[in-house]
Every structure is written in structure tokens, then in C-alpha cells.
């Protein structure tokens, strides 16, 4: 095994944005990727094209984000233009396998983030990238490592697909029982949303630090704790010990959390809470909602997550394209919703509860496999 630097084994091409007048959405010119916002799980998704590309990446180049968040990775599937948020790495396949380089950079993402500098947006330079040290084994050994990691990644992907299928199953069951919002199978009563609530409260504006929370500490949730549709307790910022917490609204088992401010697409995202979290404080941008019956809370989460209800919430929001959109408590409470009989809500809640038990088992397997991948990458690349 030899120690080399990145510039020894690949060409580094730093991105540069073309004139905005050359942008288009009708596939004229080359695909243009501005930054990691265009990234998918492995390959980028084309949203914009340019007829005047300046910096060009080739098929199978490793694309790396050089601006916060630094180190996000994708692999290009075609010739494309890259903006200043990205760099393209063209491996010398006589020295290094593309997949090996990809995994190596994933393992070094935290280190690259630490190298970033800048008052507003942290970024890394071509020099910092080029000087990144790599413990380089033979090509034969590189391929062996890639085969092992690919197998573990395949298991991770399988678990993620299982979770997606279970989510899809719950949504399909909701539509089967209650309709899709435009066509209800029965003429149920309709009422103001507020009539279903037992408790409705918001959090408070607190400032914390982005790091892992330690025992005995308090943290304030970020809006991203609910945007995926499932509660993410790790999406939080740790509060200083001297922070004055006035409201102290924390997530409790059976609560539904809802974002009242976000981008138009993510506004009104909801998540159910699986247990009490007395060390996590709600921010002012998240509401805590509890209905009179647990079954109604579960029903309401899926109702508000339906496309038509999300569209209605979005239509009632205020804000501009340059800021967060916001829906008021008053407008939300006055929204009209169906109120199916409680036994039917209970039947759906039982289905969701069983579905969630299955998801917990899959998540446990997913987390164990992800931990294995991390251990292997530490072994291979440290």
C-alpha cells in the first residue's frame, strides 16, 4: 500500500457557473448541475440545461460538493456542466478505481468539512482537495474492497425499499378507506379542523449548537425533524446550559408535530411521536397537536399528508419566494375536514400501528447494516 494525494490519481476540475441567460428547461445544450441540491442517491437529477457551458464534467466523473455541505458525492451519467458549488474528479483508472475513490471520499467527508473556510458559506479549494491523502492499495485489492462494500450497500438499499413499500402501503390503505380528498367513498360529516383538537400549542425561539446531544443536556428541534413525514429526534441543536426555557414544550408519545413555516413544498409536514422526549424542546416553527382520541391523531396525520390537503395548506400560506412560507394557527384551525366514524378511524389506526411495528424491525436491521458499513469503511480507509 502506498500513500498518495488526490491530485496524483485524478484530474480535479473545479466548477464555474455559466451565464444565467444560457439556462433553460427544454433540454437545450448540456445538463447543468449547480451543487448538491441536484444530487440523488448516486446520480444527479437534471433540472436545468445550459447552452453556454464553461466547466464540463465527463461521464463517470465523481462529482463532489465543495461548498457547504462539503463532501456530498454523486457520479455523473453523462457529459454535463458543473457550477461553482461542485468539482468533478476524473480518476486515472490505471491507478485508482472510480468506485474505490467514491467510497474513500465518503469516508473522508467529515474531514473535508473541517477543512472548509469562509465567513458565510464554508468551502474547500482545489488545493485542499488535491492534497487529500489516500492510502492506496493495489487495483486488485481496491476491487476486493469495492465488492464487499457494494454487497453491504445492496442490503442497505433493500431495507430502504422495504421502508418505502411499508409507507406506500399505509398511504394506499388510507385512500382505500377514506378516499383521496377529491372522491370520498361515504358522505361523512365535515367540520373545522379545530373541532378534532384536544391540545394545540407551539414552541419557542431558541438558539442552539449543531452537535450530538449529551446526557443531561437540552436541545431545540429543527424544522427538519418533521419534514420527512417521520419524527427525526436527532434533527436538533444543543442548547447552552444557561438557556432560559420559558414554555418547555416537548414531544410526547401520541403527539402529532406539524411545521407551520418552511418552503412551500414542505410547509405543513407532519410526524407522529413514538415516545416522550423531555430533553427536546419544540421551536416556534413547529406545533404540537393532540386530538381527543389517539386514533384520530393517527387519522389526521395521514389526512393532512394527502396531496390535496397539502395543496390547501400551501394555498393558505403567506410569504415570498425569497423567504419561508407560513400558515397562521387561525387559518389552519378553520380548515374543513372529513370526520369519519371513530370505529373506522380505530380500524385504520390499528393497521398503521401494525405497520409501524414492521417498520421498526426493518429500521433496526437498516441501522445495524449501516453501522457495519461504517465499521468496514473505517477499517479500509483509516
Secondary structure, DSSP 8 states (H G I E B T S, - for coil): -EEEEHHHHEEEEE-----GGGEESS--SEEEE-SGGG--SSS----EEESS-SSEE-TT-EEEE-BSSTT-EEE-SS-EEE-TTEEEEEE-TTT--HHHHHHHHHHTHHHHHHH-B-SSS-B--HHHHHT-EEEE--HHHHHHHHHHHHHHHHHHHHHHHHHHHHHHHHHHHHHHHH--SSS-SS--EEEEGGGGEEEEEE-----EESS---TT--EEE-GGGTTTSS--TTSEEEE-TT---SS--B--TT-EEEESEE-TTTTT-EEE--S--TTEE--TTEEEEEESSHHHHHHHHHHHHSHHHHHHHHHT-B--TTS-EE--HHHHHT-EEEE--HHHHHHHHHHHHHHHHHHHHHHHHHHHHHHHHHHHHHHHH-
